[in-house]
């Protein structure tokens, strides 16, 4: 791309706004028969879009995002991460991501990298900009790309992705597809399990990891539903629990732990969120400074072993 092309692209990225109607499940083709869950999940999606739109000027993104209600702020930072990706791709540098990760943004580092992956979907997914403070977490962008793929493409996109030949990038991305399935099915465990059970065996584990993350971060769960998730995941329960640990760590790092995350943490691990979050840091020992995908997948593997030990 020439300098003039980049300048024009940057101008378009800077001024673009996404309509909040994109969050409407009826437009997405998602489940509509669970109104309470639908309302909660649509709110999260609108918060994402609000974050994307709010930081358009980039003068002080953190001041703007601080206006978003606390429990929704992570979703807004995720949307801001998508905007950062678009700005960085248009400008040919990583300044937007670095600015977003400054100061208060470090509390939402997981969500920012996930959102960055949303923005990289149309670009055939180049490796995200490497930020020295967070090299291991950059692979969360693959999770974000998987979420965007299914959020916009529905179960048809999920089936195409699940049928592909397994690879490390495929595995990391598929977890995001599972996270999106929680939205597609409006947090209905039976519906989620039915879809997953119709897919190839090699895809199921990673999808359950994404479901665990979505359920513990986005919510729409109670004691009964958590028990249903554990039963439905079957042999893939360690993956479900690993995803839950990712969600707990992300919520705790932001120091905003909603009641549903606290409940899920105590039901799954019988410890408070701060203790479960500490496990994710301990499992990253020796890996946190590495930027390779193998390190990211090893981190997940270690967390599955921790999850089994405390189940």
C-alpha positions in Angstrom: 0.0 0.0 0.0 1.4 3.4 -1.0 1.7 6.3 1.4 -1.2 8.1 -0.2 -3.4 5.0 0.1 -2.5 4.6 3.7 -3.4 8.2 4.4 -6.8 7.8 2.8 -7.4 4.5 4.6 -6.4 6.0 7.9 -8.8 8.9 7.3 -11.7 6.4 6.7 -10.8 4.3 9.8 -10.6 7.5 11.9 -14.1 8.7 11.1 -16.0 5.4 10.7 -18.7 4.7 13.3 -20.5 1.3 13.7 -24.3 1.4 14.3 -25.4 0.0 17.7 -28.1 -2.0 15.7 -25.4 -4.4 14.8 -25.8 -5.9 18.2 -29.5 -6.8 17.5 -29.7 -10.6 17.7 -32.6 -10.6 15.2 -30.3 -9.1 12.6 -27.6 -11.6 13.4 -29.9 -14.6 13.2 -29.2 -15.6 16.8 -31.6 -17.3 19.2 -34.5 -15.1 20.2 -36.4 -17.4 22.5 -34.4 -16.6 25.6 -35.3 -12.9 26.2 -33.4 -12.4 29.5 -30.1 -13.8 28.2 -30.6 -12.1 24.9 -30.9 -8.7 26.6 -27.8 -9.2 28.6 -25.7 -10.4 25.7 -27.0 -7.7 23.4 -25.9 -5.1 26.0 -22.4 -6.6 25.9 -22.4 -6.3 22.2 -23.6 -2.7 22.3 -20.8 -1.9 24.8 -18.3 -3.3 22.4 -19.7 -1.1 19.6 -19.7 1.9 22.0 -16.0 1.3 22.8 -15.2 1.2 19.1 -17.0 4.4 18.4 -16.0 6.3 21.6 -12.2 6.2 20.9 -12.4 7.4 17.3 -10.5 10.6 18.0 -7.8 8.9 20.2 -7.1 12.0 22.2 -7.6 10.3 25.5 -9.2 6.9 25.0 -9.1 5.9 28.6 -11.0 9.0 29.8 -13.7 8.2 27.2 -13.9 4.5 28.1 -14.1 5.3 31.8 -17.6 6.7 31.1 -18.8 3.1 30.3 -20.4 1.3 33.3 -17.8 -0.7 35.2 -19.1 -4.2 34.4 -19.4 -3.3 30.7 -16.0 -1.6 30.4 -14.2 -4.8 29.4 -16.4 -5.1 26.3 -15.9 -1.5 25.5 -12.1 -2.0 25.6 -12.5 -5.0 23.4 -14.3 -2.7 20.8 -11.5 -0.2 21.2 -9.0 -2.9 20.5 -10.8 -3.6 17.2 -10.6 0.1 16.3 -6.9 0.1 17.2 -6.3 -2.7 14.7 -8.1 -0.9 12.0 -6.1 2.3 12.7 -2.8 0.4 12.8 -3.5 -1.5 9.6 -4.4 1.7 7.8 -1.4 3.7 9.2 1.1 0.8 8.9 2.3 1.0 12.5 1.3 -0.1 16.0 0.8 3.2 17.7 -3.0 2.8 18.4 -2.5 -0.5 20.2 0.4 0.8 22.2 -1.6 3.9 23.2 -4.6 1.7 24.3 -2.3 -0.5 26.4 -0.9 2.5 28.3 -2.0 3.3 31.9 -5.5 2.0 32.7 -5.5 -0.1 29.5 -3.2 -2.6 31.1 -6.1 -3.7 33.3 -7.9 -4.7 30.2 -5.0 -6.2 28.3 -6.8 -9.5 27.6 -9.8 -7.8 26.1 -7.7 -5.3 24.0 -5.8 -8.1 22.3 -9.0 -10.1 21.7 -10.6 -7.0 20.1 -7.5 -6.4 18.1 -8.1 -9.8 16.5 -11.6 -8.7 15.4 -10.0 -5.9 13.4 -7.5 -8.3 11.7 -10.1 -10.6 10.2 -10.3 -9.0 6.8 -6.5 -8.8 6.5 -5.8 -12.5 6.3 -4.5 -12.2 9.9 -1.0 -11.0 10.1 0.7 -11.6 13.4 -0.4 -8.9 15.8 1.9 -6.0 16.7 4.3 -7.3 19.3 4.2 -5.2 22.5 7.1 -6.2 24.8 5.1 -6.0 27.9 2.6 -8.6 26.7 4.1 -10.9 24.2 2.3 -14.1 25.4 -1.1 -12.4 25.4 -0.9 -11.2 21.8 -2.2 -14.6 20.7 -5.5 -13.8 22.2 -6.0 -11.9 19.0 -6.6 -15.3 17.3 -9.4 -15.9 19.8 -10.9 -12.6 18.8 -10.7 -13.4 15.1 -12.5 -16.6 15.8 -15.2 -14.8 17.7 -15.7 -12.3 14.9 -15.9 -15.1 12.3 -18.8 -16.7 14.0 -20.5 -13.6 15.3 -20.8 -12.3 11.7 -21.0 -15.7 10.0 -23.1 -17.8 12.4 -23.1 -21.5 12.7 -22.3 -21.9 9.0 -18.9 -20.2 9.6 -18.4 -22.3 12.7 -18.9 -25.5 10.8 -16.5 -24.5 8.1 -13.8 -23.5 10.6 -14.4 -26.7 12.7 -13.9 -28.9 9.6 -10.5 -27.6 8.8 -7.3 -29.5 9.3 -6.1 -28.9 12.9 -3.1 -26.7 13.4 -1.9 -24.5 16.4 -3.4 -21.3 14.9 -6.7 -23.2 14.1 -6.9 -24.4 17.8 -6.3 -20.9 19.2 -8.8 -19.4 16.8 -11.5 -22.1 17.4 -11.7 -21.2 21.1 -13.0 -17.8 20.0 -15.6 -19.5 17.8 -16.8 -21.4 20.9 -17.1 -18.1 22.8 -19.2 -16.7 20.0 -21.5 -19.7 20.1 -22.6 -18.7 23.6 -24.0 -15.5 22.0 -25.4 -17.3 19.0 -27.4 -19.7 21.2 -28.4 -16.9 23.7 -26.6 -18.8 26.5 -28.7 -21.9 26.2 -26.6 -24.9 27.3 -28.7 -27.4 25.5 -28.4 -25.5 22.3 -24.7 -25.0 22.6 -24.1 -28.7 23.3 -26.3 -29.7 20.4 -24.2 -27.6 18.0 -20.9 -28.8 19.4 -21.9 -32.4 19.4 -22.7 -32.1 15.7 -19.1 -31.1 14.8 -15.9 -33.1 14.3 -14.4 -34.6 17.4 -11.1 -32.7 17.0 -13.0 -29.4 17.3 -15.0 -30.0 20.3 -12.4 -29.5 23.1 -11.4 -26.0 21.9 -15.0 -25.0 21.5 -15.8 -25.9 25.0 -12.8 -23.8 26.2 -14.4 -20.8 24.5 -17.8 -21.6 26.0 -16.3 -21.7 29.5 -14.7 -18.3 28.9 -17.9 -16.7 27.6 -20.0 -18.1 30.4 -17.7 -16.8 33.1 -17.0 -13.5 31.5 -20.2 -12.5 29.8 -22.5 -14.3 32.3 -26.1 -15.5 32.0 -25.2 -18.3 34.4 -26.4 -19.5 37.8 -25.6 -22.6 39.9 -27.9 -24.8 37.8 -26.5 -23.6 34.5 -22.9 -24.1 35.6 -23.8 -27.7 36.6 -25.4 -28.2 33.1 -22.2 -26.9 31.4 -20.1 -29.3 33.4 -22.3 -32.2 32.5 -22.6 -31.2 28.8 -18.9 -30.8 28.3 -18.2 -34.4 29.4 -14.6 -35.4 28.6 -13.9 -31.9 27.6 -14.5 -30.5 31.1 -10.8 -29.5 31.6 -11.1 -27.3 28.5 -14.3 -25.7 29.8 -12.6 -25.0 33.1 -9.4 -23.6 31.4 -11.6 -21.1 29.5 -13.2 -20.2 32.8 -9.8 -19.4 34.3 -9.0 -17.1 31.4 -12.3 -15.2 32.1 -11.7 -15.0 35.8 -8.1 -13.7 35.3 -9.3 -11.1 32.9 -12.1 -9.9 35.2 -9.8 -9.8 38.2 -7.0 -8.0 36.4 -9.5 -5.1 35.7 -10.5 -5.2 39.4 -14.1 -5.5 38.2 -15.5 -8.9 39.1 -19.3 -9.2 38.6 -21.4 -11.5 40.7 -21.7 -14.1 38.0 -17.9 -14.4 37.7 -17.6 -14.7 41.5 -20.3 -17.4 41.5 -18.8 -19.4 38.7 -15.3 -19.2 40.2 -16.5 -20.6 43.6 -18.6 -23.2 41.9 -15.9 -24.5 39.6 -12.8 -24.1 41.8 -14.1 -23.5 45.4 -11.7 -20.5 45.7 -12.2 -16.7 45.4 -11.3 -15.0 42.1 -8.0 -13.6 43.2 -6.7 -17.1 44.0 -7.9 -18.5 40.7 -6.4 -15.5 38.8 -3.1 -16.1 40.5 -3.0 -19.7 39.0 -3.0 -18.2 35.6 0.1 -16.1 36.4 1.8 -19.1 38.0 1.1 -21.3 35.0 2.7 -18.7 32.7 6.0 -18.9 34.6 8.8 -19.3 32.1 6.4 -18.5 29.2 5.3 -14.9 29.8 8.3 -13.4 28.0 7.9 -15.7 24.9 6.1 -14.5 21.8 5.7 -17.9 20.0 2.3 -19.6 19.6 3.7 -22.8 21.2 4.1 -20.9 24.5 0.5 -19.7 24.4 -0.8 -23.2 23.8 1.5 -24.6 26.6 0.0 -22.0 28.9 -3.4 -23.3 28.2 -2.3 -26.9 28.7 -0.8 -26.1 32.1 -4.1 -24.4 33.1 -6.1 -27.5 32.2 -3.9 -29.5 34.5 -4.5 -27.0 37.3 -8.2 -27.0 36.5 -8.4 -30.8 36.9 -6.5 -30.7 40.2 -9.0 -28.3 41.7 -12.1 -29.8 40.2 
